Amino acid sequence: MMKQLQRQLFLTLEVAHPDNKFSQIFDYFFVGLILLNVVIVCIETVESVHKSYATLFDQFEFFSIIFFTIEYFLRLWCCTVSHKYQHPLWGRIRYIFSPLALIDLLVILPFYLPIKTTDLRFARSLRLFQFLRFLKLTRYFKSLKMLAEVLANRQEELISTVMTVMILLLFSGSLIYFAEHEAQPEQFPHIPAAMWWAVVTLTTVGYGDVYPITFIGRLLGGVVALLGVGIVALPAGIVATSFAEVLEKKKQKQQQSLQICPHCGKPIHQPPAKKSETEKNSPKDCKKEGGE
């Protein structure tokens, strides 16, 4: 009885199957709740609105935390239905440290911590945890899951690209510091400050707040800017290639799941809508249509 209840709850909490109406209602409710939370966090930053509706916002926050907490513990209880977390103890511990479970925990944890402070800046910084609720949407949208799969498939190439960028930033910041420090000691007081110029130049943003004035500095700036064009395009190409591969794999899986009749070329499990149950394509009909 308990196992059956866990399984039913697991199927309800997971992304809804088209035939599971209750699970669909649950998904729509939580997607709406998450989106409302994100919108309210943004609106709360408007001081006049926050002062006028502070009580209403606090009540909605309390209401949301209750539901997110119940959801977290229900998922923790029924996660053993999944083969990955089937052990009653170690499976749950493994689930707690999974990416989505950590997001769920970070969403509710600040509310229960006994943090009392008069520092408004620290209190406002806690709102950043509320934006983590937006990441909970990865459960309900295939596009976000696909993005995670794309990044996972190309993590080695992306890490190599990030390391290359970091090396270029370090060299660029160091070289521009030695080239411009004497001419502009206030603009380039040390290498960490010079790396801001390197970031702006390599990303081809070019704010113009800091720029070289010496011949060597300008020459270096031109080289760094040209390198930046390629560096920015490199991760974009890696991600685009991975997207194409993932989409192609999904397309192949969909085609393999369809059983095509060798005679008429139509999906066997999808008979024409106008035909009744007694009028579905038989092998003879397929042969006739194929012969025609």
N, C-alpha and C positions, 0 to 999 in steps of 0.2 A: 504493500500500500504506500509506504513512504517512498520507495524507489519510483513508483508510478507518478506520485505527486511531484517528485523532483524532476522527472522527465518532462511532465506537462509544463511545469514552471520554466524549465530550461528552454523548451520550444517557444514559450510565450515571450521570454526575455530576449531571445535571439532575434535576428532580423526575420520579419514575418514571411511565412510562405503564403503564396496567393490564396490558398484554401483556408488559412487560419485567420479568420476575421478578428478574433479577440486580440491576437498578436499584432495585427495591423493597427487596431485602435490604440494599443499600447505604444507602438512605434510613433504614430502620429502625435499622441499626447506628449511624449518625451521630446520629440523634435521641436514641437511648438514651445514647450517649457524651456528648452535650451536656448532657442532663438529669442524668446522674451527676456531671459536673463541677460543675454549679451546686449540687447537693445537697452534695457534698463540701466546696466552698468555704464553705457555710453551717455544716457540721458542724465544720470546722477552727477556727471561732471559739470553740468550747468548748475551753478550755485543757486540761482533763483528758483529753478524747478526743484532742486533737492530740498530747499527750505520749505517749499509749499507742500511737497508730497513725501516728506521724510518718513512719516508714520506708515504710509501706504507702501513705500519701498521696503521698509523693514519687515512689514507683514508678509509681503511677497517673498522676501529673502528667507524668512522663517519657513514659509510654505514650501519653497523650493528645496531647502536643505532637508526637510522631512522626507520628501519623495526621493531625493538623491541618496539619502542614507538608507532608506528601505530598499531601494534598488541595489545598492552596493552589497548589502548583507544577503539579499536574496540571490544575487549572482554568486556570491561566495559560497552559499549553502548548496546550490544546485550545480556548481561547476564540475562536480565529480561525474556528472553524466557524460561529459566530454572525455574521449579517450586520452587526451593529453593530461588531464587532471583527475584521473579516476581514483587515485589513492586518496583515502579519506583525510589524511593529514598532510603528507608531502605534496599531494596534488593541489590542495588549497594554498599551501605556502608558495608553490610554484605559480599559481594563479595570481596571488597577491602581487607578485613582482613582474607580472606581464604588463606590457605598455598601457593597455586600456584600463586595467585595474588600478595601476598607479595614478592615472589621470582621474579616475573616479575617486580615489582616496584623497588626492590633493584638492579636489573640488570641495569636499566636505570637511577636511581636517582643520582648516583655519577657524571654522565656526565653533569647534569644540575645544580648541586650545585656550587655556586661561590667560589670554593676552590682554593686559590692561595698560594702556599708555595714553599719555596726553600729547604725544608727538603726532600732529596731524599728518605729517609727511609719511610716517611709518604706517599710520592707519590707512591712508590712501593707497600705499603700496600693496596692502593686502587685497585691494581690488584686482590686482593682476591675477590672483588665483581664480577669481571669478571668470576671467576670460578663458581659463582652461576648460570651462564648460563647453565652449565652442568645439573643442577637440573631441568631445563625446559624440559629435555628429558623425565621426568616422565609422561608427557602428552601423549607421543607417543609410549611408550614401555610397554606392558602388564607385563613384568617381574618386572619392577620397581614399577608398581602399586601393583603387588602382594606382593612385599617386604614391601611396606607401609601398606598393609592390614594385613600382618603377624605380623608386629610390633604393629599395633593398637589392634589386637586381644589379644595379650599377654602383653599389656603395664603394667598391674598391677603386673604380675609376674616379668617382667623385672625391674620395679621400685623397687620391693622388693629385687631383686638380687643386684641392684646397691647400695641400702641402706646397705645391708649386707657387700658388698665389702668396702664401705666407713667406716663402723664401724671397720672392720678388719684392714684397713689401719691405722686408728687412733690409735687403740690399739697396733698394731705391731710397728708403728713408735714411740709411747711413750715408750713402753717397751724396744726396742732396744736402745733408747736414754739413758735411765737410766742404761742399762747394759754396754754400750760402751763409754759413754761420757768421763769418767775419763781415760780410756785406749787410746781413739782416739778423743781428743777434736777437732782436725781439721776436721776429717771425719764426726763426729756427733756433730756439735756445738750446735744444737737446734733441737726441734722436727720436724719442717717443713723440715729441711734437712734430718732427719732420715726417713721421710716418702718417700723420693726418693728410699731409700734402700727397704722399704716395698713394693713399687710399683713394683720394679724390681724383687723382690723375689716372691711376690704373683702371678705375671704373668708368673713365671718360665722363665724369660728372662735371668737373671743372667749376667749382663755386667761385673761384677768383679771389677768395679772401686771403690766400697765401699763394705766392707765385715767385719763381726765380727771376733775378735781375742780372746775374752775371752770365757771361758767355757760356761757361762750362755748365752752369745750372740750367740754362735754357736748352742747351744741347742734350743734357740728360733728361730734361722734361719732355722733349720731343721723342726721344727713344722710349721712355716709359709710357707715353701716351700711345705710341704705335703698338707696343707690347700689350697694352691694356685692351686694345680692340680684339686681339686674338684670345686673350685670357677670358674675357667676358663671353665670347662666342663658344669657347670650348665646353663648359658645363651645359650650356643650352643645347649643343649638338648631342652630347651624351644622353641627356634626359629625353630629347626628341627621338633618338634612336631606340631607347628603351621603351618609350611609349608605343612606337610602331611595332616592336616585337611582342609586347604584351597584348596589344589589340589583335595582332595576327594569331597569337596562340588562342585567344578567346574565340576568335572566328573559327579556327580549326576545330576546337572542342564542340562548338555549336553544330558544325557540319557533321562531326562524327556522331553526335547524339541523335541526329535525324536518320531514321530508317527510310531510305528511298526505294521505291518500287522499281525494279529493273526493267519493267515493261512500259509503264506510263511516265516514270520519272517524278511521281508525286510522293510526298511524305505519307507513309503507310498509316501513321497514327493521327493524321489530320485529314479526314475525309471531307469532301465538299460540303459546305454548310447547308445547302439546299436539299441534300439527299437525306432521307430518313434512315433509321437504323437498318431497315431491310434493304436499302438501296445503296449501301456502301460498296466501294469498288471490290469486286471479287477478282481472283487471278484471271478469269476469262475476260472480264471487262478490261483489265489492264492490257491483256494481249491484244484485244480488239483495238483499243486506243493506240497501243504501240504500233499495231499493224497499219492503222490509218495514218 
